[in-house]
């Protein structure tokens, strides 16, 4: 009886570890979507207010950093939209050590906003 219970506990622990390891990039991608949106809105708002590219970049970078992301790219379209790309490495306890899986854990998200 104890052996079966111990086996069940080990199997559940391994299953939970797999779910956490594989689900981490998915969860990070969801979080980055919000960070990218916030960064795009902040950059668009600052650019509309000041017409200063450096100030808009700093506002977008600060908004991304507030949500735990890094601003990778910020571009201004001719139609007034601000496009941003943010990134963050998803947590991994095991798979990130292998080069085949690194791209899965280096998560990026993009968003665009127009000045309001």
N, CA, C and O atoms as CSV, one atom per row, in Angstrom:
chain,resi,resn,atom,element,x,y,z
A,1,UNK,N,N,0.821,-1.199,0.000
A,1,UNK,CA,C,0.000,0.000,0.000
A,1,UNK,C,C,0.865,1.264,0.000
A,1,UNK,O,O,0.615,2.197,-0.763
A,2,UNK,N,N,1.870,1.283,0.853
A,2,UNK,CA,C,2.744,2.461,0.929
A,2,UNK,C,C,3.537,2.610,-0.363
A,2,UNK,O,O,3.789,3.721,-0.830
A,3,UNK,N,N,3.923,1.482,-0.926
A,3,UNK,CA,C,4.677,1.530,-2.178
A,3,UNK,C,C,3.827,2.129,-3.299
A,3,UNK,O,O,4.333,2.918,-4.097
A,4,UNK,N,N,2.564,1.771,-3.370
A,4,UNK,CA,C,1.662,2.328,-4.382
A,4,UNK,C,C,1.448,3.816,-4.162
A,4,UNK,O,O,1.404,4.591,-5.118
A,5,UNK,N,N,1.318,4.210,-2.916
A,5,UNK,CA,C,1.136,5.624,-2.597
A,5,UNK,C,C,2.384,6.424,-2.974
A,5,UNK,O,O,2.278,7.517,-3.530
A,6,UNK,N,N,3.543,5.890,-2.676
A,6,UNK,CA,C,4.801,6.556,-3.024
A,6,UNK,C,C,4.953,6.669,-4.545
A,6,UNK,O,O,5.385,7.703,-5.056
A,7,UNK,N,N,4.599,5.612,-5.253
A,7,UNK,CA,C,4.645,5.640,-6.720
A,7,UNK,C,C,3.704,6.704,-7.271
A,7,UNK,O,O,4.051,7.431,-8.201
A,8,UNK,N,N,2.520,6.788,-6.693
A,8,UNK,CA,C,1.549,7.796,-7.129
A,8,UNK,C,C,2.078,9.201,-6.889
A,8,UNK,O,O,1.933,10.071,-7.748
A,9,UNK,N,N,2.682,9.432,-5.746
A,9,UNK,CA,C,3.242,10.750,-5.429
A,9,UNK,C,C,4.362,11.104,-6.406
A,9,UNK,O,O,4.429,12.238,-6.878
A,10,UNK,N,N,5.226,10.167,-6.709
A,10,UNK,CA,C,6.332,10.414,-7.639
A,10,UNK,C,C,5.793,10.701,-9.037
A,10,UNK,O,O,6.261,11.627,-9.700
A,11,UNK,N,N,4.826,9.925,-9.488
A,11,UNK,CA,C,4.240,10.136,-10.816
A,11,UNK,C,C,3.566,11.506,-10.892
A,11,UNK,O,O,3.714,12.213,-11.889
A,12,UNK,N,N,2.832,11.882,-9.856
A,12,UNK,CA,C,2.185,13.204,-9.845
A,12,UNK,C,C,3.207,14.334,-9.816
A,12,UNK,O,O,3.003,15.365,-10.458
A,13,UNK,N,N,4.293,14.159,-9.089
A,13,UNK,CA,C,5.341,15.182,-9.047
A,13,UNK,C,C,6.008,15.345,-10.403
A,13,UNK,O,O,6.260,16.468,-10.840
A,14,UNK,N,N,6.294,14.244,-11.068
A,14,UNK,CA,C,6.900,14.310,-12.405
A,14,UNK,C,C,5.938,14.962,-13.393
A,14,UNK,O,O,6.349,15.789,-14.207
A,15,UNK,N,N,4.668,14.598,-13.326
A,15,UNK,CA,C,3.667,15.189,-14.220
A,15,UNK,C,C,3.541,16.693,-13.973
A,15,UNK,O,O,3.452,17.470,-14.923
A,16,UNK,N,N,3.532,17.105,-12.713
A,16,UNK,CA,C,3.461,18.535,-12.398
A,16,UNK,C,C,4.692,19.264,-12.930
A,16,UNK,O,O,4.580,20.372,-13.456
A,17,UNK,N,N,5.856,18.651,-12.795
A,17,UNK,CA,C,7.078,19.261,-13.324
A,17,UNK,C,C,7.029,19.444,-14.822
A,17,UNK,O,O,7.458,20.477,-15.335
A,18,UNK,N,N,6.514,18.462,-15.531
A,18,UNK,CA,C,6.389,18.561,-16.990
A,18,UNK,C,C,5.422,19.673,-17.362
A,18,UNK,O,O,5.694,20.455,-18.272
A,19,UNK,N,N,4.299,19.748,-16.666
A,19,UNK,CA,C,3.313,20.798,-16.955
A,19,UNK,C,C,3.918,22.182,-16.721
A,19,UNK,O,O,3.716,23.092,-17.525
A,20,UNK,N,N,4.645,22.338,-15.642
A,20,UNK,CA,C,5.265,23.639,-15.347
A,20,UNK,C,C,6.337,23.962,-16.382
A,20,UNK,O,O,6.397,25.088,-16.876
A,21,UNK,N,N,7.175,22.999,-16.712
A,21,UNK,CA,C,8.277,23.229,-17.658
A,21,UNK,C,C,7.757,23.576,-19.046
A,21,UNK,O,O,8.283,24.485,-19.688
A,22,UNK,N,N,6.754,22.882,-19.509
A,22,UNK,CA,C,6.220,23.116,-20.853
A,22,UNK,C,C,5.277,24.316,-20.872
A,22,UNK,O,O,5.197,25.023,-21.877
A,23,UNK,N,N,4.564,24.550,-19.774
A,23,UNK,CA,C,3.602,25.647,-19.727
A,23,UNK,C,C,4.218,27.013,-19.501
A,23,UNK,O,O,3.586,28.027,-19.796
A,24,UNK,N,N,5.422,27.063,-18.992
A,24,UNK,CA,C,6.065,28.340,-18.702
A,24,UNK,C,C,6.162,29.265,-19.917
A,24,UNK,O,O,5.826,30.443,-19.788
A,25,UNK,N,N,6.603,28.798,-21.088
A,25,UNK,CA,C,6.644,29.689,-22.247
A,25,UNK,C,C,5.258,30.166,-22.691
A,25,UNK,O,O,5.109,31.289,-23.174
A,26,UNK,N,N,4.263,29.322,-22.528
A,26,UNK,CA,C,2.896,29.710,-22.903
A,26,UNK,C,C,2.409,30.828,-21.984
A,26,UNK,O,O,1.850,31.821,-22.450
A,27,UNK,N,N,2.622,30.666,-20.687
A,27,UNK,CA,C,2.227,31.686,-19.725
A,27,UNK,C,C,3.005,32.987,-19.964
A,27,UNK,O,O,2.437,34.078,-19.899
A,28,UNK,N,N,4.296,32.862,-20.238
A,28,UNK,CA,C,5.120,34.049,-20.498
A,28,UNK,C,C,4.633,34.784,-21.737
A,28,UNK,O,O,4.596,36.014,-21.744
A,29,UNK,N,N,4.261,34.064,-22.779
A,29,UNK,CA,C,3.745,34.683,-23.998
A,29,UNK,C,C,2.471,35.475,-23.697
A,29,UNK,O,O,2.277,36.568,-24.229
A,30,UNK,N,N,1.617,34.930,-22.855
A,30,UNK,CA,C,0.392,35.631,-22.465
A,30,UNK,C,C,0.720,36.916,-21.715
A,30,UNK,O,O,0.136,37.966,-21.985
A,31,UNK,N,N,1.645,36.833,-20.782
A,31,UNK,CA,C,2.046,38.027,-20.034
A,31,UNK,C,C,2.699,39.065,-20.936
A,31,UNK,O,O,2.474,40.264,-20.768
A,32,UNK,N,N,3.510,38.612,-21.893
A,32,UNK,CA,C,4.197,39.544,-22.788
A,32,UNK,C,C,3.228,40.275,-23.718
A,32,UNK,O,O,3.501,41.400,-24.135
A,33,UNK,N,N,2.114,39.650,-24.040
A,33,UNK,CA,C,1.119,40.334,-24.860
A,33,UNK,C,C,0.647,41.609,-24.186
A,33,UNK,O,O,0.512,42.647,-24.834
A,34,UNK,N,N,0.397,41.534,-22.892
A,34,UNK,CA,C,0.000,42.724,-22.137
A,34,UNK,C,C,1.120,43.735,-22.023
A,34,UNK,O,O,0.886,44.940,-22.116
A,35,UNK,N,N,2.334,43.255,-21.823
A,35,UNK,CA,C,3.488,44.157,-21.726
A,35,UNK,C,C,3.724,44.877,-23.048
A,35,UNK,O,O,4.024,46.071,-23.060
A,36,UNK,N,N,3.591,44.164,-24.155
A,36,UNK,CA,C,3.778,44.784,-25.468
A,36,UNK,C,C,2.705,45.838,-25.717
A,36,UNK,O,O,2.998,46.918,-26.231
A,37,UNK,N,N,1.487,45.532,-25.361
A,37,UNK,CA,C,0.396,46.488,-25.533
A,37,UNK,C,C,0.628,47.744,-24.694
A,37,UNK,O,O,0.458,48.862,-25.183
A,38,UNK,N,N,1.014,47.558,-23.437
A,38,UNK,CA,C,1.295,48.702,-22.565
A,38,UNK,C,C,2.447,49.543,-23.116
A,38,UNK,O,O,2.388,50.773,-23.094
A,39,UNK,N,N,3.484,48.885,-23.604
A,39,UNK,CA,C,4.637,49.612,-24.139
A,39,UNK,C,C,4.255,50.390,-25.394
A,39,UNK,O,O,4.693,51.527,-25.572
A,40,UNK,N,N,3.449,49.797,-26.259
A,40,UNK,CA,C,3.022,50.486,-27.477
A,40,UNK,C,C,2.164,51.694,-27.143
A,40,UNK,O,O,2.331,52.757,-27.741
A,41,UNK,N,N,1.260,51.546,-26.207
A,41,UNK,CA,C,0.396,52.658,-25.805
A,41,UNK,C,C,1.222,53.782,-25.186
A,41,UNK,O,O,1.016,54.954,-25.502
A,42,UNK,N,N,2.158,53.423,-24.303
A,42,UNK,CA,C,3.002,54.444,-23.670
A,42,UNK,C,C,3.857,55.175,-24.700
A,42,UNK,O,O,3.979,56.399,-24.653
A,43,UNK,N,N,4.450,54.424,-25.630
A,43,UNK,CA,C,5.260,55.052,-26.669
A,43,UNK,C,C,4.444,55.947,-27.579
A,43,UNK,O,O,4.886,57.040,-27.933
A,44,UNK,N,N,3.258,55.496,-27.962
A,44,UNK,CA,C,2.393,56.299,-28.834
A,44,UNK,C,C,1.933,57.565,-28.122
A,44,UNK,O,O,1.915,58.645,-28.712
A,45,UNK,N,N,1.563,57.428,-26.853
A,45,UNK,CA,C,1.099,58.589,-26.092
A,45,UNK,C,C,2.211,59.628,-25.953
A,45,UNK,O,O,1.986,60.823,-26.151
A,46,UNK,N,N,3.404,59.162,-25.612
A,46,UNK,CA,C,4.527,60.102,-25.438
A,46,UNK,C,C,4.917,60.747,-26.762
A,46,UNK,O,O,5.211,61.942,-26.806
A,47,UNK,N,N,4.921,59.974,-27.830
A,47,UNK,CA,C,5.286,60.544,-29.127
A,47,UNK,C,C,4.258,61.569,-29.588
A,47,UNK,O,O,4.616,62.602,-30.153
A,48,UNK,N,N,2.990,61.284,-29.350
A,48,UNK,CA,C,1.933,62.224,-29.719
A,48,UNK,C,C,2.054,63.513,-28.911
A,48,UNK,O,O,1.819,64.600,-29.439
A,49,UNK,N,N,2.417,63.398,-27.639
A,49,UNK,CA,C,2.507,64.565,-26.757
A,49,UNK,C,C,3.756,65.402,-27.028
A,49,UNK,O,O,3.697,66.631,-26.998
A,50,UNK,N,N,4.888,64.741,-27.292
A,50,UNK,CA,C,6.149,65.487,-27.369
A,50,UNK,C,C,6.805,65.479,-28.739
A,50,UNK,O,O,7.670,66.312,-29.006
A,51,UNK,N,N,6.418,64.562,-29.610
A,51,UNK,CA,C,7.069,64.374,-30.916
A,51,UNK,C,C,8.570,64.145,-30.764
A,51,UNK,O,O,9.366,64.525,-31.622
A,52,UNK,N,N,8.932,63.517,-29.653
A,52,UNK,CA,C,10.327,63.213,-29.355
A,52,UNK,C,C,10.501,61.686,-29.378
A,52,UNK,O,O,9.955,60.968,-28.541
A,53,UNK,N,N,11.274,61.218,-30.355
A,53,UNK,CA,C,11.464,59.776,-30.521
A,53,UNK,C,C,12.153,59.172,-29.299
A,53,UNK,O,O,11.774,58.092,-28.846
A,54,UNK,N,N,13.157,59.856,-28.766
A,54,UNK,CA,C,13.867,59.320,-27.604
A,54,UNK,C,C,12.954,59.227,-26.384
A,54,UNK,O,O,13.005,58.245,-25.644
A,55,UNK,N,N,12.134,60.228,-26.176
A,55,UNK,CA,C,11.203,60.201,-25.044
A,55,UNK,C,C,10.167,59.093,-25.223
A,55,UNK,O,O,9.794,58.426,-24.258
A,56,UNK,N,N,9.708,58.899,-26.444
A,56,UNK,CA,C,8.737,57.839,-26.714
A,56,UNK,C,C,9.374,56.464,-26.500
A,56,UNK,O,O,8.740,55.554,-25.964
A,57,UNK,N,N,10.615,56.324,-26.917
A,57,UNK,CA,C,11.325,55.059,-26.709
A,57,UNK,C,C,11.518,54.788,-25.226
A,57,UNK,O,O,11.333,53.659,-24.771
A,58,UNK,N,N,11.887,55.806,-24.476
A,58,UNK,CA,C,12.059,55.633,-23.028
A,58,UNK,C,C,10.740,55.284,-22.354
A,58,UNK,O,O,10.711,54.430,-21.468
A,59,UNK,N,N,9.650,55.928,-22.757
A,59,UNK,CA,C,8.343,55.621,-22.166
A,59,UNK,C,C,7.945,54.179,-22.461
A,59,UNK,O,O,7.443,53.479,-21.581
A,60,UNK,N,N,8.163,53.740,-23.682
A,60,UNK,CA,C,7.840,52.354,-24.051
A,60,UNK,C,C,8.727,51.375,-23.296
A,60,UNK,O,O,8.250,50.344,-22.821
A,61,UNK,N,N,10.003,51.685,-23.182
A,61,UNK,CA,C,10.933,50.821,-22.468
A,61,UNK,C,C,10.568,50.727,-20.988
A,61,UNK,O,O,10.617,49.645,-20.404
A,62,UNK,N,N,10.207,51.848,-20.389
A,62,UNK,CA,C,9.808,51.856,-18.981
A,62,UNK,C,C,8.530,51.045,-18.764
A,62,UNK,O,O,8.415,50.312,-17.781
A,63,UNK,N,N,7.583,51.177,-19.673
A,63,UNK,CA,C,6.334,50.421,-19.559
A,63,UNK,C,C,6.586,48.921,-19.692
A,63,UNK,O,O,5.984,48.117,-18.979
A,64,UNK,N,N,7.471,48.553,-20.602
A,64,UNK,CA,C,7.817,47.132,-20.766
A,64,UNK,C,C,8.539,46.617,-19.524
A,64,UNK,O,O,8.238,45.527,-19.037
A,65,UNK,N,N,9.488,47.394,-19.013
A,65,UNK,CA,C,10.252,46.979,-17.832
A,65,UNK,C,C,9.352,46.843,-16.615
A,65,UNK,O,O,9.577,45.970,-15.776
A,66,UNK,N,N,8.344,47.685,-16.505
A,66,UNK,CA,C,7.407,47.604,-15.393
A,66,UNK,C,C,6.698,46.256,-15.374
A,66,UNK,O,O,6.361,45.734,-14.311
A,67,UNK,N,N,6.476,45.700,-16.557
A,67,UNK,CA,C,5.809,44.391,-16.665
A,67,UNK,C,C,6.807,43.237,-16.777
A,67,UNK,O,O,6.426,42.105,-17.074
A,68,UNK,N,N,8.100,43.535,-16.534
A,68,UNK,CA,C,9.113,42.484,-16.529
A,68,UNK,C,C,9.598,42.074,-17.900
A,68,UNK,O,O,10.088,40.958,-18.072
A,69,UNK,N,N,9.472,42.951,-18.881
A,69,UNK,CA,C,9.874,42.634,-20.252
A,69,UNK,C,C,10.973,43.590,-20.703
A,69,UNK,O,O,11.219,44.621,-20.076
A,70,UNK,N,N,11.618,43.230,-21.787
A,70,UNK,CA,C,12.661,44.062,-22.390
A,70,UNK,C,C,12.148,44.570,-23.735
A,70,UNK,O,O,11.629,43.798,-24.542
A,71,UNK,N,N,12.295,45.862,-23.967
A,71,UNK,CA,C,11.901,46.443,-25.258
A,71,UNK,C,C,12.978,46.121,-26.278
A,71,UNK,O,O,14.116,46.572,-26.150
A,72,UNK,N,N,12.620,45.340,-27.292
A,72,UNK,CA,C,13.573,44.965,-28.335
A,72,UNK,C,C,13.538,45.921,-29.506
A,72,UNK,O,O,14.574,46.259,-30.078
A,73,UNK,N,N,12.339,46.355,-29.859
A,73,UNK,CA,C,12.195,47.170,-31.076
A,73,UNK,C,C,11.014,48.115,-30.924
A,73,UNK,O,O,9.978,47.756,-30.364
A,74,UNK,N,N,11.187,49.315,-31.427
A,74,UNK,CA,C,10.115,50.301,-31.478
A,74,UNK,C,C,10.224,51.019,-32.816
A,74,UNK,O,O,11.265,51.589,-33.141
A,75,UNK,N,N,9.151,50.989,-33.581
A,75,UNK,CA,C,9.139,51.665,-34.878
A,75,UNK,C,C,7.896,52.528,-34.990
A,75,UNK,O,O,6.865,52.254,-34.375
A,76,UNK,N,N,8.018,53.561,-35.777
A,76,UNK,CA,C,6.916,54.483,-36.029
A,76,UNK,C,C,6.480,54.325,-37.474
A,76,UNK,O,O,7.284,54.491,-38.391
A,77,UNK,N,N,5.223,54.008,-37.678
A,77,UNK,CA,C,4.691,53.855,-39.030
A,77,UNK,C,C,4.223,55.208,-39.554
A,77,UNK,O,O,3.975,56.138,-38.787
A,78,UNK,N,N,4.108,55.297,-40.872
A,78,UNK,CA,C,3.691,56.554,-41.486
A,78,UNK,C,C,2.246,56.924,-41.145
A,78,UNK,O,O,1.866,58.092,-41.226
A,79,UNK,N,N,1.446,55.932,-40.766
A,79,UNK,CA,C,0.056,56.221,-40.413
A,79,UNK,C,C,-0.110,56.623,-38.947
A,79,UNK,O,O,-1.237,56.779,-38.476
A,80,UNK,N,N,0.996,56.793,-38.221
A,80,UNK,CA,C,0.945,57.235,-36.829
A,80,UNK,C,C,0.997,56.115,-35.811
A,80,UNK,O,O,1.064,56.374,-34.609
A,81,UNK,N,N,0.968,54.880,-36.270
A,81,UNK,CA,C,1.035,53.766,-35.324
A,81,UNK,C,C,2.446,53.580,-34.792
A,81,UNK,O,O,3.433,53.827,-35.485
A,82,UNK,N,N,2.513,53.143,-33.554
A,82,UNK,CA,C,3.771,52.776,-32.922
A,82,UNK,C,C,3.762,51.260,-32.769
A,82,UNK,O,O,2.844,50.696,-32.174
A,83,UNK,N,N,4.786,50.603,-33.306
A,83,UNK,CA,C,4.909,49.147,-33.231
A,83,UNK,C,C,6.051,48.802,-32.285
A,83,UNK,O,O,7.146,49.353,-32.398
A,84,UNK,N,N,5.796,47.895,-31.359
A,84,UNK,CA,C,6.839,47.474,-30.424
A,84,UNK,C,C,6.947,45.956,-30.409
A,84,UNK,O,O,5.990,45.234,-30.689
A,85,UNK,N,N,8.138,45.507,-30.076
A,85,UNK,CA,C,8.388,44.091,-29.823
A,85,UNK,C,C,9.122,44.009,-28.496
A,85,UNK,O,O,10.119,44.698,-28.275
A,86,UNK,N,N,8.615,43.159,-27.620
A,86,UNK,CA,C,9.228,42.964,-26.306
A,86,UNK,C,C,9.603,41.494,-26.147
A,86,UNK,O,O,9.100,40.631,-26.867
A,87,UNK,N,N,10.495,41.222,-25.194
A,87,UNK,CA,C,10.922,39.841,-24.983
A,87,UNK,C,C,11.214,39.586,-23.517
A,87,UNK,O,O,11.410,40.505,-22.722
A,88,UNK,N,N,11.234,38.315,-23.195
A,88,UNK,CA,C,11.620,37.862,-21.865
A,88,UNK,C,C,11.889,36.361,-21.960
A,88,UNK,O,O,11.264,35.662,-22.757
A,89,UNK,N,N,12.795,35.886,-21.168
A,89,UNK,CA,C,13.065,34.444,-21.128
A,89,UNK,C,C,12.119,33.795,-20.132
A,89,UNK,O,O,12.021,34.221,-18.982
A,90,UNK,N,N,11.432,32.770,-20.584
A,90,UNK,CA,C,10.532,32.024,-19.714
A,90,UNK,C,C,11.351,31.189,-18.739
A,90,UNK,O,O,12.465,30.767,-19.047
A,91,UNK,N,N,10.789,30.959,-17.571
A,91,UNK,CA,C,11.482,30.138,-16.579
A,91,UNK,C,C,11.557,28.695,-17.048
A,91,UNK,O,O,10.597,28.129,-17.571
A,92,UNK,N,N,12.720,28.132,-16.840
A,92,UNK,CA,C,12.932,26.730,-17.158
A,92,UNK,C,C,13.924,26.163,-16.155
A,92,UNK,O,O,14.951,26.773,-15.858
A,93,UNK,N,N,13.602,24.999,-15.648
A,93,UNK,CA,C,14.496,24.353,-14.700
A,93,UNK,C,C,15.344,23.278,-15.364
A,93,UNK,O,O,16.332,22.817,-14.792
A,94,UNK,N,N,14.959,22.881,-16.566
A,94,UNK,CA,C,15.653,21.766,-17.192
A,94,UNK,C,C,15.882,21.955,-18.691
A,94,UNK,O,O,17.022,21.876,-19.149
A,95,UNK,N,N,14.840,22.198,-19.449
A,95,UNK,CA,C,14.932,22.161,-20.909
A,95,UNK,C,C,15.747,23.303,-21.522
A,95,UNK,O,O,16.308,23.126,-22.603
A,96,UNK,N,N,15.833,24.467,-20.870
A,96,UNK,CA,C,16.582,25.592,-21.438
A,96,UNK,C,C,18.070,25.265,-21.567
A,96,UNK,O,O,18.785,25.912,-22.333
A,97,UNK,N,N,18.521,24.293,-20.843
A,97,UNK,CA,C,19.937,23.914,-20.903
A,97,UNK,C,C,20.307,23.296,-22.249
A,97,UNK,O,O,21.485,23.225,-22.599
A,98,UNK,N,N,19.312,22.855,-22.995
A,98,UNK,CA,C,19.549,22.203,-24.278
A,98,UNK,C,C,19.252,23.168,-25.412
A,98,UNK,O,O,18.176,23.764,-25.466
A,99,UNK,N,N,20.208,23.320,-26.317
A,99,UNK,CA,C,20.092,24.315,-27.387
A,99,UNK,C,C,18.854,24.117,-28.247
A,99,UNK,O,O,18.322,25.086,-28.790
A,100,UNK,N,N,18.397,22.910,-28.379
A,100,UNK,CA,C,17.219,22.630,-29.203
A,100,UNK,C,C,15.968,23.329,-28.655
A,100,UNK,O,O,15.056,23.646,-29.418
A,101,UNK,N,N,15.920,23.568,-27.348
A,101,UNK,CA,C,14.734,24.144,-26.716
A,101,UNK,C,C,14.874,25.617,-26.373
A,101,UNK,O,O,13.897,26.230,-25.942
A,102,UNK,N,N,16.042,26.205,-26.546
A,102,UNK,CA,C,16.260,27.600,-26.143
A,102,UNK,C,C,15.299,28.556,-26.838
A,102,UNK,O,O,14.797,29.488,-26.210
A,103,UNK,N,N,15.039,28.342,-28.111
A,103,UNK,CA,C,14.136,29.244,-28.838
A,103,UNK,C,C,12.728,29.200,-28.249
A,103,UNK,O,O,12.012,30.200,-28.301
A,104,UNK,N,N,12.322,28.076,-27.697
A,104,UNK,CA,C,10.992,27.941,-27.094
A,104,UNK,C,C,10.877,28.810,-25.844
A,104,UNK,O,O,9.799,29.316,-25.533
A,105,UNK,N,N,11.987,28.982,-25.128
A,105,UNK,CA,C,11.974,29.737,-23.881
A,105,UNK,C,C,12.342,31.205,-24.051
A,105,UNK,O,O,12.143,31.989,-23.123
A,106,UNK,N,N,12.866,31.600,-25.191
A,106,UNK,CA,C,13.124,33.014,-25.488
A,106,UNK,C,C,11.881,33.556,-26.177
A,106,UNK,O,O,11.734,33.448,-27.394
A,107,UNK,N,N,11.001,34.132,-25.395
A,107,UNK,CA,C,9.655,34.485,-25.845
A,107,UNK,C,C,9.622,35.955,-26.262
A,107,UNK,O,O,10.211,36.818,-25.612
A,108,UNK,N,N,8.908,36.218,-27.377
A,108,UNK,CA,C,8.740,37.577,-27.889
A,108,UNK,C,C,7.263,37.812,-28.175
A,108,UNK,O,O,6.510,36.886,-28.476
A,109,UNK,N,N,6.873,39.080,-28.072
A,109,UNK,CA,C,5.494,39.465,-28.420
A,109,UNK,C,C,5.543,40.866,-29.006
A,109,UNK,O,O,6.416,41.666,-28.668
A,110,UNK,N,N,4.592,41.153,-29.892
A,110,UNK,CA,C,4.516,42.456,-30.557
A,110,UNK,C,C,3.134,43.039,-30.394
A,110,UNK,O,O,2.148,42.330,-30.196
A,111,UNK,N,N,3.092,44.364,-30.483
A,111,UNK,CA,C,1.806,45.073,-30.424
A,111,UNK,C,C,1.960,46.409,-31.123
A,111,UNK,O,O,3.074,46.876,-31.360
A,112,UNK,N,N,0.850,47.008,-31.444
A,112,UNK,CA,C,0.853,48.335,-32.084
A,112,UNK,C,C,-0.218,49.188,-31.412
A,112,UNK,O,O,-1.215,48.676,-30.903
A,113,UNK,N,N,0.006,50.483,-31.423
A,113,UNK,CA,C,-0.964,51.419,-30.849
A,113,UNK,C,C,-0.912,52.714,-31.644
A,113,UNK,O,O,0.116,53.066,-32.224
A,114,UNK,N,N,-2.026,53.406,-31.660
A,114,UNK,CA,C,-2.080,54.734,-32.266
A,114,UNK,C,C,-2.255,55.752,-31.145
A,114,UNK,O,O,-2.865,55.453,-30.118
A,115,UNK,N,N,-1.726,56.941,-31.339
A,115,UNK,CA,C,-1.865,57.964,-30.300
A,115,UNK,C,C,-3.336,58.324,-30.097
A,115,UNK,O,O,-4.094,58.459,-31.057
A,116,UNK,N,N,-3.713,58.471,-28.866
A,116,UNK,CA,C,-5.095,58.832,-28.519
A,116,UNK,C,C,-5.146,60.242,-27.994
A,116,UNK,O,O,-6.220,60.733,-27.646
